[in-house]
Each structure stands twice: as C-alpha cells, then as structure tokens.
C-alpha cells in the first residue's frame, strides 16, 4: 500500500458532514492511501468507524475513488490526536497485512 499524502493543519475548525459527529476540534490529520485494494480496506475498517465513541476525537474513513482510502482524524488536543492516529494507522496496517492471507475477492471461495 502506498501512502499518497498527509495533511496536519493546526487549529482547524470542525466541518459538518453527513454522519460525522462534531467534536470541538482544535487539530486535524488527513491521510490518503492509494492501493488497488482500497475498497477492501474500507470494508474492513467500517465496523470500527461505526462503533467509535471517543469524547476527545473522531475519525472518518471514506473512499475518494475505488483506489484511494481517506482517513480523517479530528481531536480536541494533541495527545488525543496522537492516540487516535496510533490506533487508526495500526488498524489500517493490520488490515493491509491480513489481505496477504485472505483469498482475493475475485477468487472463488470453497
């Protein structure tokens, strides 16, 4: 998986979008991951995103196109941002590594 870009603007304002819980945001980080399996990664992370409940941070995971996974994390403070990024980047890494062990979506399963 290739990390395409990262944005770390400080003192960003919360932007409301459908399904995005507003957190009194001071900090935001955005990562773009380009990979042919971005859709599979998105589906693997979706249960974690839908169950996430942290009072100091919030993450949003979307598909920009069929090859780009976008992770947006917002937090009230730097320690919360760091903790949330550690968790989400680890989850993405594990999901990516597990694809080597899983059959491809185009292969027939027994």
LINGIUR-V218168 format. One record per pair of residues at least 12 apart in sequence whose C-alpha atoms are under 7 Angstrom apart, sorted by sequence separation. I is the first residue (numbers start at 1). J is the second residue. D is the distance in Angstrom with one decimal. If there is no record, write none. Layout:
i=I j=J d=D
i=I j=J d=D
//
This chain:
i=13 j=25 d=6.0
i=60 j=72 d=5.1
i=12 j=25 d=6.7
i=13 j=26 d=6.7
i=59 j=72 d=5.6
i=60 j=73 d=6.4
i=12 j=26 d=5.6
i=59 j=73 d=4.3
i=11 j=26 d=4.6
i=12 j=27 d=5.7
i=58 j=73 d=5.8
i=59 j=74 d=6.3
i=10 j=26 d=6.7
i=11 j=27 d=5.4
i=12 j=28 d=6.4
i=58 j=74 d=5.4
i=10 j=27 d=5.0
i=57 j=74 d=5.5
i=58 j=75 d=6.4
i=9 j=27 d=6.8
i=10 j=28 d=6.6
i=57 j=75 d=4.0
i=9 j=28 d=6.0
i=56 j=75 d=5.6
i=57 j=76 d=6.4
i=8 j=28 d=5.9
i=9 j=29 d=6.8
i=56 j=76 d=5.4
i=8 j=29 d=4.6
i=7 j=29 d=5.5
i=8 j=30 d=6.6
i=7 j=30 d=4.9
i=57 j=80 d=6.2
i=6 j=30 d=5.4
i=7 j=31 d=6.6
i=56 j=80 d=6.2
i=57 j=81 d=6.7
i=6 j=31 d=4.4
i=5 j=31 d=5.8
i=6 j=32 d=6.4
i=5 j=32 d=5.2
i=39 j=66 d=6.1
i=42 j=69 d=6.8
i=57 j=84 d=6.9
i=4 j=32 d=5.3
i=38 j=66 d=6.5
i=3 j=32 d=6.1
i=4 j=33 d=5.4
i=38 j=67 d=5.1
i=3 j=33 d=4.5
i=4 j=34 d=6.0
i=37 j=67 d=6.7
i=38 j=68 d=5.8
i=2 j=33 d=5.9
i=3 j=34 d=6.2
i=36 j=67 d=5.1
i=38 j=69 d=5.5
i=1 j=33 d=6.9
i=2 j=34 d=5.4
i=35 j=67 d=5.2
i=1 j=34 d=6.5
i=2 j=35 d=6.3
i=23 j=56 d=6.9
i=34 j=67 d=5.5
i=35 j=68 d=6.4
i=1 j=35 d=5.3
i=23 j=57 d=6.5
i=34 j=68 d=4.4
i=23 j=58 d=6.9
i=33 j=68 d=5.5
i=34 j=69 d=6.4
i=32 j=68 d=6.4
i=33 j=69 d=5.1
i=32 j=69 d=5.8
i=33 j=70 d=6.4
i=32 j=70 d=4.6
i=31 j=70 d=5.7
i=32 j=71 d=6.5
i=31 j=71 d=5.1
i=30 j=71 d=5.6
i=31 j=72 d=6.5
i=30 j=72 d=4.4
i=29 j=72 d=5.8
i=30 j=73 d=6.4
i=29 j=73 d=5.3
i=28 j=73 d=5.6
i=29 j=74 d=6.5
i=28 j=74 d=4.4
i=27 j=74 d=5.7
i=28 j=75 d=6.4
i=27 j=75 d=5.4
i=25 j=74 d=6.1
i=26 j=75 d=6.3
i=27 j=76 d=6.3
i=25 j=75 d=5.4
i=26 j=76 d=5.0
i=27 j=77 d=6.5
i=25 j=76 d=4.8
i=26 j=77 d=6.3
i=44 j=95 d=6.6
i=23 j=75 d=6.9
i=24 j=76 d=5.9
i=41 j=95 d=6.2
i=41 j=96 d=6.7
//
